[in-house]
Amino acid sequence: MTPRSILTSWRALCLCGVLGACFGRAQAIDLTAAGSWSRTITASDLQAGAGSNLVATYASGASQVSLTLTGTTGADDNWRIDVRRADDLWHNDFSLSVRRTGDGTGPGTIIGGDVYQAITLTDASFFSGAGDRAGVTLQLQLSGLSVSVPPATYLTTITYTVVDVL
């Protein structure tokens, strides 16, 4: 096996969506996401050198993505973060997951999201909280890599959506 046969690049773009389910409220909650992650797979990622398989799972830094929620009406204004991905080029063997690694700062609270959750093509509840929060950190994990996956640049976009919970 030559290194050329396993060169694979993977990128996740982190975007945010906003769903302001205000229902009569004058103000929507704003969500901003910062961060992205890419990983180039090379011969150095082989488990035991030439002829072996790739390391199957990779994790980003613990604070790879940061979310900030603003515009709540206070510490009792409840919200939920949903997550999904949209693939540009993706392999079915791959699994992308996310977990919350930090609470950030602010007057409210955060609950859940502290274990890896698979990111699918449909919105799924990730974690919830209340009030404005800044610097909520997230970590990404990619698994399912192997030498049987064709070399390519694989790309997906992650969308985080804030839902105002009344």
CYANA upper distance limits for C-alpha pairs under 8 A (distance plus 0.5 A):
  1 MET  CA      5 SER  CA      7.05
  1 MET  CA     50 ALA  CA      6.53
  1 MET  CA     51 GLY  CA      6.58
  2 THR  CA      6 ILE  CA      7.91
  2 THR  CA     43 ALA  CA      8.24
  2 THR  CA     50 ALA  CA      8.14
  3 PRO  CA      7 LEU  CA      6.93
  3 PRO  CA     42 THR  CA      6.67
  3 PRO  CA     43 ALA  CA      5.33
  4 ARG  CA     42 THR  CA      8.40
  5 SER  CA    151 PRO  CA      7.05
  6 ILE  CA     41 ILE  CA      7.40
  6 ILE  CA     42 THR  CA      6.61
  6 ILE  CA     43 ALA  CA      7.26
  6 ILE  CA    147 VAL  CA      6.66
  6 ILE  CA    150 PRO  CA      8.14
  6 ILE  CA    151 PRO  CA      6.25
  7 LEU  CA     40 THR  CA      7.53
  7 LEU  CA     41 ILE  CA      5.85
  7 LEU  CA     42 THR  CA      5.54
  7 LEU  CA     43 ALA  CA      8.00
  7 LEU  CA    151 PRO  CA      6.08
  7 LEU  CA    152 ALA  CA      7.84
  8 THR  CA     40 THR  CA      6.27
  8 THR  CA     41 ILE  CA      5.46
  8 THR  CA     42 THR  CA      7.57
  8 THR  CA    150 PRO  CA      8.37
  8 THR  CA    151 PRO  CA      5.31
  8 THR  CA    152 ALA  CA      5.68
  8 THR  CA    153 THR  CA      6.37
  8 THR  CA    154 TYR  CA      8.08
  9 SER  CA     38 SER  CA      7.72
  9 SER  CA     39 ARG  CA      6.28
  9 SER  CA     40 THR  CA      4.71
  9 SER  CA     41 ILE  CA      6.44
  9 SER  CA    151 PRO  CA      8.42
  9 SER  CA    152 ALA  CA      6.92
  9 SER  CA    153 THR  CA      5.07
  9 SER  CA    154 TYR  CA      6.63
 10 TRP  CA     38 SER  CA      5.88
 10 TRP  CA     39 ARG  CA      5.78
 10 TRP  CA     40 THR  CA      6.78
 10 TRP  CA    153 THR  CA      6.22
 10 TRP  CA    154 TYR  CA      5.29
 10 TRP  CA    155 LEU  CA      6.32
 11 ARG  CA     36 SER  CA      8.05
 11 ARG  CA     37 TRP  CA      6.18
 11 ARG  CA     38 SER  CA      4.55
 11 ARG  CA     39 ARG  CA      6.99
 11 ARG  CA    153 THR  CA      8.36
 11 ARG  CA    154 TYR  CA      7.07
 11 ARG  CA    155 LEU  CA      5.57
 11 ARG  CA    156 THR  CA      7.15
 12 ALA  CA     36 SER  CA      6.38
 12 ALA  CA     37 TRP  CA      5.88
 12 ALA  CA     38 SER  CA      6.77
 12 ALA  CA    155 LEU  CA      6.56
 12 ALA  CA    156 THR  CA      5.72
 12 ALA  CA    157 THR  CA      5.97
 12 ALA  CA    158 ILE  CA      7.19
 13 LEU  CA     35 GLY  CA      8.04
 13 LEU  CA     36 SER  CA      5.54
 13 LEU  CA     37 TRP  CA      7.38
 13 LEU  CA    155 LEU  CA      8.49
 13 LEU  CA    156 THR  CA      7.13
 13 LEU  CA    157 THR  CA      5.17
 13 LEU  CA    158 ILE  CA      6.47
 14 CYS  CA     33 ALA  CA      7.17
 14 CYS  CA     34 ALA  CA      7.37
 14 CYS  CA     35 GLY  CA      6.60
 14 CYS  CA     36 SER  CA      6.02
 14 CYS  CA     65 VAL  CA      8.00
 14 CYS  CA    157 THR  CA      6.52
 14 CYS  CA    158 ILE  CA      5.38
 14 CYS  CA    159 THR  CA      6.79
 14 CYS  CA    160 TYR  CA      8.34
 15 LEU  CA     32 THR  CA      8.45
 15 LEU  CA     33 ALA  CA      6.53
 15 LEU  CA     34 ALA  CA      8.10
 15 LEU  CA    157 THR  CA      7.52
 15 LEU  CA    158 ILE  CA      6.44
 15 LEU  CA    159 THR  CA      5.52
 15 LEU  CA    160 TYR  CA      7.10
 16 CYS  CA     31 LEU  CA      7.17
 16 CYS  CA     32 THR  CA      6.54
 16 CYS  CA     33 ALA  CA      6.16
 16 CYS  CA    158 ILE  CA      8.25
 16 CYS  CA    159 THR  CA      5.46
 16 CYS  CA    160 TYR  CA      5.10
 16 CYS  CA    161 THR  CA      6.49
 17 GLY  CA     31 LEU  CA      7.76
 17 GLY  CA    159 THR  CA      6.59
 17 GLY  CA    160 TYR  CA      6.16
 17 GLY  CA    161 THR  CA      5.10
 17 GLY  CA    162 VAL  CA      7.60
 18 VAL  CA     29 ILE  CA      8.23
 18 VAL  CA     30 ASP  CA      7.03
 18 VAL  CA     31 LEU  CA      6.82
 18 VAL  CA    160 TYR  CA      8.42
 18 VAL  CA    161 THR  CA      5.68
 18 VAL  CA    162 VAL  CA      6.01
 18 VAL  CA    163 VAL  CA      7.98
 19 LEU  CA    161 THR  CA      6.74
 19 LEU  CA    162 VAL  CA      6.23
 19 LEU  CA    163 VAL  CA      5.99
 19 LEU  CA    164 ASP  CA      7.97
 20 GLY  CA     28 ALA  CA      5.45
 20 GLY  CA     29 ILE  CA      6.75
 20 GLY  CA    162 VAL  CA      7.91
 20 GLY  CA    163 VAL  CA      6.82
 20 GLY  CA    164 ASP  CA      6.62
 21 ALA  CA     28 ALA  CA      7.86
 21 ALA  CA    163 VAL  CA      6.88
 21 ALA  CA    164 ASP  CA      5.92
 21 ALA  CA    165 VAL  CA      8.18
 22 CYS  CA     26 ALA  CA      7.79
 22 CYS  CA     27 GLN  CA      7.48
 22 CYS  CA     28 ALA  CA      6.59
 22 CYS  CA    164 ASP  CA      7.15
 27 GLN  CA     71 GLY  CA      7.43
 27 GLN  CA     72 THR  CA      8.25
 28 ALA  CA     71 GLY  CA      6.85
 28 ALA  CA     72 THR  CA      7.73
 28 ALA  CA    164 ASP  CA      8.23
 29 ILE  CA     69 LEU  CA      7.27
 29 ILE  CA     70 THR  CA      6.32
 29 ILE  CA     71 GLY  CA      5.18
 29 ILE  CA     72 THR  CA      5.89
 29 ILE  CA    162 VAL  CA      7.79
 29 ILE  CA    164 ASP  CA      7.40
 30 ASP  CA     69 LEU  CA      6.08
 30 ASP  CA     70 THR  CA      5.67
 30 ASP  CA     71 GLY  CA      6.35
 30 ASP  CA    162 VAL  CA      8.06
 31 LEU  CA     67 LEU  CA      7.41
 31 LEU  CA     68 THR  CA      6.19
 31 LEU  CA     69 LEU  CA      5.15
 31 LEU  CA     70 THR  CA      7.14
 31 LEU  CA    161 THR  CA      7.95
 31 LEU  CA    162 VAL  CA      6.92
 32 THR  CA     67 LEU  CA      6.21
 32 THR  CA     68 THR  CA      5.80
 32 THR  CA     69 LEU  CA      7.19
 33 ALA  CA     65 VAL  CA      7.32
 33 ALA  CA     66 SER  CA      6.19
 33 ALA  CA     67 LEU  CA      5.09
 33 ALA  CA     68 THR  CA      7.10
 33 ALA  CA    160 TYR  CA      8.21
 34 ALA  CA     65 VAL  CA      6.08
 34 ALA  CA     66 SER  CA      5.77
 34 ALA  CA     67 LEU  CA      7.09
 35 GLY  CA     64 GLN  CA      6.34
 35 GLY  CA     65 VAL  CA      4.97
 35 GLY  CA     66 SER  CA      7.05
 36 SER  CA     64 GLN  CA      7.30
 36 SER  CA     65 VAL  CA      7.18
 37 TRP  CA     60 SER  CA      7.32
 37 TRP  CA     64 GLN  CA      7.56
 41 ILE  CA     45 ASP  CA      6.67
 42 THR  CA     46 LEU  CA      8.16
 43 ALA  CA     49 GLY  CA      7.91
 43 ALA  CA     50 ALA  CA      8.25
 44 SER  CA     49 GLY  CA      8.06
 45 ASP  CA     54 LEU  CA      6.16
 45 ASP  CA     55 VAL  CA      6.42
 46 LEU  CA     50 ALA  CA      7.61
 46 LEU  CA     52 SER  CA      6.53
 46 LEU  CA     53 ASN  CA      6.12
 46 LEU  CA     54 LEU  CA      4.82
 46 LEU  CA     55 VAL  CA      6.54
 47 GLN  CA     52 SER  CA      6.46
 47 GLN  CA     53 ASN  CA      6.33
 47 GLN  CA     54 LEU  CA      5.97
 47 GLN  CA     55 VAL  CA      5.99
 48 ALA  CA     52 SER  CA      6.05
 48 ALA  CA     53 ASN  CA      8.12
 53 ASN  CA    146 SER  CA      6.40
 53 ASN  CA    147 VAL  CA      6.23
 54 LEU  CA    145 LEU  CA      7.05
 54 LEU  CA    146 SER  CA      5.51
 54 LEU  CA    147 VAL  CA      6.53
 55 VAL  CA    145 LEU  CA      7.47
 55 VAL  CA    146 SER  CA      7.71
 56 ALA  CA    143 SER  CA      6.01
 56 ALA  CA    144 GLY  CA      5.87
 56 ALA  CA    145 LEU  CA      5.11
 56 ALA  CA    146 SER  CA      6.62
 57 THR  CA    141 GLN  CA      7.60
 57 THR  CA    142 LEU  CA      6.13
 57 THR  CA    143 SER  CA      4.63
 57 THR  CA    144 GLY  CA      7.04
 57 THR  CA    145 LEU  CA      7.24
 58 TYR  CA    141 GLN  CA      6.20
 58 TYR  CA    142 LEU  CA      5.77
 58 TYR  CA    143 SER  CA      6.86
 59 ALA  CA    139 GLN  CA      7.70
 59 ALA  CA    140 LEU  CA      6.26
 59 ALA  CA    141 GLN  CA      4.77
 59 ALA  CA    142 LEU  CA      6.82
 60 SER  CA     64 GLN  CA      6.71
 60 SER  CA    139 GLN  CA      6.34
 60 SER  CA    140 LEU  CA      5.80
 60 SER  CA    141 GLN  CA      6.77
 61 GLY  CA    139 GLN  CA      6.67
 61 GLY  CA    140 LEU  CA      8.23
 62 ALA  CA    101 THR  CA      6.83
 62 ALA  CA    137 THR  CA      7.85
 62 ALA  CA    138 LEU  CA      6.93
 62 ALA  CA    139 GLN  CA      5.33
 62 ALA  CA    140 LEU  CA      8.46
 63 SER  CA    101 THR  CA      7.50
 63 SER  CA    102 GLY  CA      8.44
 63 SER  CA    137 THR  CA      5.47
 63 SER  CA    138 LEU  CA      5.97
 63 SER  CA    139 GLN  CA      6.39
 64 GLN  CA    137 THR  CA      7.57
 64 GLN  CA    138 LEU  CA      6.57
 64 GLN  CA    139 GLN  CA      6.12
 64 GLN  CA    140 LEU  CA      7.84
 65 VAL  CA    137 THR  CA      6.15
 65 VAL  CA    138 LEU  CA      5.51
 65 VAL  CA    139 GLN  CA      7.13
 66 SER  CA    135 GLY  CA      5.79
 66 SER  CA    136 VAL  CA      5.83
 66 SER  CA    137 THR  CA      5.03
 66 SER  CA    138 LEU  CA      6.73
 67 LEU  CA    134 ALA  CA      7.11
 67 LEU  CA    135 GLY  CA      6.11
 67 LEU  CA    136 VAL  CA      5.47
 67 LEU  CA    137 THR  CA      6.94
 67 LEU  CA    138 LEU  CA      8.44
 68 THR  CA    132 ASP  CA      8.23
 68 THR  CA    133 ARG  CA      6.20
 68 THR  CA    134 ALA  CA      4.79
 68 THR  CA    135 GLY  CA      6.14
 68 THR  CA    136 VAL  CA      6.94
 69 LEU  CA    131 GLY  CA      8.46
 69 LEU  CA    132 ASP  CA      5.78
 69 LEU  CA    133 ARG  CA      5.65
 69 LEU  CA    134 ALA  CA      6.72
 70 THR  CA    131 GLY  CA      8.28
 70 THR  CA    132 ASP  CA      5.35
 70 THR  CA    133 ARG  CA      7.26
 70 THR  CA    134 ALA  CA      8.38
 71 GLY  CA    132 ASP  CA      7.29
 72 THR  CA     77 ASP  CA      6.38
 72 THR  CA    131 GLY  CA      6.03
 72 THR  CA    132 ASP  CA      6.29
 73 THR  CA     77 ASP  CA      6.21
 73 THR  CA    131 GLY  CA      7.51
 74 GLY  CA    107 PRO  CA      8.09
 74 GLY  CA    108 GLY  CA      8.06
 74 GLY  CA    130 ALA  CA      8.18
 74 GLY  CA    131 GLY  CA      5.45
 74 GLY  CA    132 ASP  CA      7.51
 75 ALA  CA    107 PRO  CA      6.03
 75 ALA  CA    108 GLY  CA      4.94
 75 ALA  CA    109 THR  CA      8.04
 75 ALA  CA    130 ALA  CA      6.03
 75 ALA  CA    131 GLY  CA      4.45
 75 ALA  CA    132 ASP  CA      7.60
 76 ASP  CA    108 GLY  CA      7.65
 76 ASP  CA    130 ALA  CA      6.20
 76 ASP  CA    131 GLY  CA      6.60
 77 ASP  CA    130 ALA  CA      5.62
 77 ASP  CA    131 GLY  CA      5.85
 77 ASP  CA    164 ASP  CA      8.41
 77 ASP  CA    165 VAL  CA      8.24
 77 ASP  CA    166 LEU  CA      8.21
 78 ASN  CA    128 SER  CA      8.07
 78 ASN  CA    129 GLY  CA      6.27
 78 ASN  CA    130 ALA  CA      4.67
 78 ASN  CA    131 GLY  CA      7.21
 78 ASN  CA    164 ASP  CA      6.88
 78 ASN  CA    165 VAL  CA      5.74
 78 ASN  CA    166 LEU  CA      7.17
 79 TRP  CA    128 SER  CA      6.30
 79 TRP  CA    129 GLY  CA      6.04
 79 TRP  CA    130 ALA  CA      6.25
 79 TRP  CA    131 GLY  CA      8.50
 79 TRP  CA    162 VAL  CA      7.09
 79 TRP  CA    163 VAL  CA      5.98
 79 TRP  CA    164 ASP  CA      5.00
 79 TRP  CA    165 VAL  CA      5.32
 79 TRP  CA    166 LEU  CA      8.47
 80 ARG  CA    125 SER  CA      7.53
 80 ARG  CA    126 PHE  CA      8.00
 80 ARG  CA    127 PHE  CA      6.47
 80 ARG  CA    128 SER  CA      4.62
 80 ARG  CA    129 GLY  CA      6.80
 80 ARG  CA    162 VAL  CA      6.17
 80 ARG  CA    163 VAL  CA      5.62
 80 ARG  CA    164 ASP  CA      7.11
 80 ARG  CA    165 VAL  CA      7.20
 81 ILE  CA    125 SER  CA      6.65
 81 ILE  CA    126 PHE  CA      6.07
 81 ILE  CA    127 PHE  CA      5.97
 81 ILE  CA    128 SER  CA      6.42
 81 ILE  CA    160 TYR  CA      6.96
 81 ILE  CA    161 THR  CA      6.00
 81 ILE  CA    162 VAL  CA      5.17
 81 ILE  CA    163 VAL  CA      6.80
 82 ASP  CA    123 ASP  CA      6.25
 82 ASP  CA    124 ALA  CA      5.68
 82 ASP  CA    125 SER  CA      4.89
 82 ASP  CA    126 PHE  CA      5.67
 82 ASP  CA    127 PHE  CA      7.82
 82 ASP  CA    160 TYR  CA      6.16
 82 ASP  CA    161 THR  CA      5.56
 82 ASP  CA    162 VAL  CA      6.94
 82 ASP  CA    163 VAL  CA      7.98
 83 VAL  CA    119 ILE  CA      7.11
 83 VAL  CA    122 THR  CA      8.39
 83 VAL  CA    123 ASP  CA      5.86
 83 VAL  CA    124 ALA  CA      6.03
 83 VAL  CA    125 SER  CA      7.08
 83 VAL  CA    126 PHE  CA      6.68
 83 VAL  CA    158 ILE  CA      7.55
 83 VAL  CA    159 THR  CA      6.20
 83 VAL  CA    160 TYR  CA      5.16
 83 VAL  CA    161 THR  CA      6.86
 84 ARG  CA    119 ILE  CA      5.93
 84 ARG  CA    120 THR  CA      5.89
 84 ARG  CA    121 LEU  CA      5.90
 84 ARG  CA    122 THR  CA      5.91
 84 ARG  CA    123 ASP  CA      5.35
 84 ARG  CA    124 ALA  CA      7.12
 84 ARG  CA    158 ILE  CA      6.30
 84 ARG  CA    159 THR  CA      5.95
 84 ARG  CA    160 TYR  CA      7.35
 85 ARG  CA    119 ILE  CA      6.72
 85 ARG  CA    120 THR  CA      6.39
 85 ARG  CA    121 LEU  CA      5.64
 85 ARG  CA    122 THR  CA      7.83
 85 ARG  CA    156 THR  CA      6.89
 85 ARG  CA    157 THR  CA      5.84
 85 ARG  CA    158 ILE  CA      4.83
 85 ARG  CA    159 THR  CA      6.45
 86 ALA  CA    121 LEU  CA      6.58
 86 ALA  CA    156 THR  CA      6.08
 86 ALA  CA    157 THR  CA      5.66
 86 ALA  CA    158 ILE  CA      7.05
 86 ALA  CA    159 THR  CA      8.37
 87 ASP  CA    155 LEU  CA      6.75
 87 ASP  CA    156 THR  CA      4.68
 87 ASP  CA    157 THR  CA      6.80
 88 ASP  CA    154 TYR  CA      7.91
 88 ASP  CA    155 LEU  CA      5.89
 88 ASP  CA    156 THR  CA      5.98
 88 ASP  CA    157 THR  CA      8.18
 89 LEU  CA    153 THR  CA      7.99
 89 LEU  CA    154 TYR  CA      5.47
 89 LEU  CA    155 LEU  CA      5.72
 89 LEU  CA    156 THR  CA      7.27
 90 TRP  CA     94 PHE  CA      7.92
 90 TRP  CA    154 TYR  CA      5.74
 90 TRP  CA    155 LEU  CA      6.72
 90 TRP  CA    156 THR  CA      7.37
 91 HIS  CA    149 VAL  CA      7.91
 91 HIS  CA    154 TYR  CA      7.94
 93 ASP  CA    144 GLY  CA      5.75
 93 ASP  CA    145 LEU  CA      7.66
 93 ASP  CA    149 VAL  CA      8.26
 94 PHE  CA    142 LEU  CA      7.37
 94 PHE  CA    143 SER  CA      6.19
 94 PHE  CA    144 GLY  CA      5.06
 94 PHE  CA    145 LEU  CA      6.98
 95 SER  CA    118 ALA  CA      7.25
 95 SER  CA    119 ILE  CA      8.15
 95 SER  CA    142 LEU  CA      6.27
 95 SER  CA    143 SER  CA      5.70
 95 SER  CA    144 GLY  CA      6.60
 96 LEU  CA    118 ALA  CA      6.27
 96 LEU  CA    119 ILE  CA      6.18
 96 LEU  CA    120 THR  CA      8.48
 96 LEU  CA    140 LEU  CA      7.64
 96 LEU  CA    141 GLN  CA      6.20
 96 LEU  CA    142 LEU  CA      5.16
 96 LEU  CA    143 SER  CA      7.06
 97 SER  CA    116 TYR  CA      6.16
 97 SER  CA    117 GLN  CA      5.56
 97 SER  CA    118 ALA  CA      4.62
 97 SER  CA    119 ILE  CA      5.76
 97 SER  CA    140 LEU  CA      6.20
 97 SER  CA    141 GLN  CA      5.56
 97 SER  CA    142 LEU  CA      7.01
 98 VAL  CA    115 VAL  CA      8.37
 98 VAL  CA    116 TYR  CA      5.66
 98 VAL  CA    117 GLN  CA      5.91
 98 VAL  CA    118 ALA  CA      7.11
 98 VAL  CA    119 ILE  CA      7.41
 98 VAL  CA    138 LEU  CA      7.23
 98 VAL  CA    139 GLN  CA      6.15
 98 VAL  CA    140 LEU  CA      5.04
 98 VAL  CA    141 GLN  CA      6.72
 99 ARG  CA    113 GLY  CA      6.05
 99 ARG  CA    114 ASP  CA      5.71
 99 ARG  CA    115 VAL  CA      5.78
 99 ARG  CA    116 TYR  CA      5.07
 99 ARG  CA    117 GLN  CA      6.80
 99 ARG  CA    138 LEU  CA      6.11
 99 ARG  CA    139 GLN  CA      5.96
 99 ARG  CA    140 LEU  CA      7.21
100 ARG  CA    112 GLY  CA      8.48
100 ARG  CA    113 GLY  CA      5.72
100 ARG  CA    114 ASP  CA      5.23
100 ARG  CA    115 VAL  CA      7.69
100 ARG  CA    136 VAL  CA      7.88
100 ARG  CA    137 THR  CA      6.43
100 ARG  CA    138 LEU  CA      4.94
100 ARG  CA    139 GLN  CA      6.93
101 THR  CA    114 ASP  CA      6.76
101 THR  CA    136 VAL  CA      8.17
101 THR  CA    137 THR  CA      5.90
101 THR  CA    138 LEU  CA      5.78
101 THR  CA    139 GLN  CA      7.01
102 GLY  CA    135 GLY  CA      8.33
102 GLY  CA    136 VAL  CA      5.93
102 GLY  CA    137 THR  CA      5.37
102 GLY  CA    138 LEU  CA      7.55
103 ASP  CA    109 THR  CA      8.46
103 ASP  CA    110 ILE  CA      6.87
103 ASP  CA    133 ARG  CA      8.49
103 ASP  CA    135 GLY  CA      8.02
103 ASP  CA    136 VAL  CA      5.64
103 ASP  CA    137 THR  CA      7.53
104 GLY  CA    133 ARG  CA      6.55
104 GLY  CA    134 ALA  CA      5.75
104 GLY  CA    135 GLY  CA      4.90
104 GLY  CA    136 VAL  CA      4.61
104 GLY  CA    137 THR  CA      7.31
105 THR  CA    133 ARG  CA      5.88
105 THR  CA    134 ALA  CA      5.77
105 THR  CA    135 GLY  CA      7.02
105 THR  CA    136 VAL  CA      7.99
106 GLY  CA    131 GLY  CA      7.71
106 GLY  CA    132 ASP  CA      6.17
106 GLY  CA    133 ARG  CA      5.13
106 GLY  CA    134 ALA  CA      6.88
107 PRO  CA    131 GLY  CA      6.54
107 PRO  CA    132 ASP  CA      6.98
107 PRO  CA    133 ARG  CA      7.70
108 GLY  CA    129 GLY  CA      7.41
108 GLY  CA    130 ALA  CA      5.35
108 GLY  CA    131 GLY  CA      4.78
108 GLY  CA    132 ASP  CA      6.77
108 GLY  CA    133 ARG  CA      7.34
109 THR  CA    129 GLY  CA      5.62
109 THR  CA    130 ALA  CA      5.83
109 THR  CA    131 GLY  CA      7.49
110 ILE  CA    127 PHE  CA      7.83
110 ILE  CA    128 SER  CA      6.30
110 ILE  CA    129 GLY  CA      4.62
110 ILE  CA    130 ALA  CA      7.24
111 ILE  CA    127 PHE  CA      6.50
111 ILE  CA    128 SER  CA      5.89
111 ILE  CA    129 GLY  CA      6.32
112 GLY  CA    126 PHE  CA      7.85
112 GLY  CA    127 PHE  CA      5.37
112 GLY  CA    128 SER  CA      7.14
113 GLY  CA    117 GLN  CA      8.01
113 GLY  CA    126 PHE  CA      6.00
113 GLY  CA    127 PHE  CA      5.25
116 TYR  CA    141 GLN  CA      8.34
117 GLN  CA    126 PHE  CA      8.02
119 ILE  CA    124 ALA  CA      8.34
120 THR  CA    124 ALA  CA      8.24
145 LEU  CA    149 VAL  CA      7.30
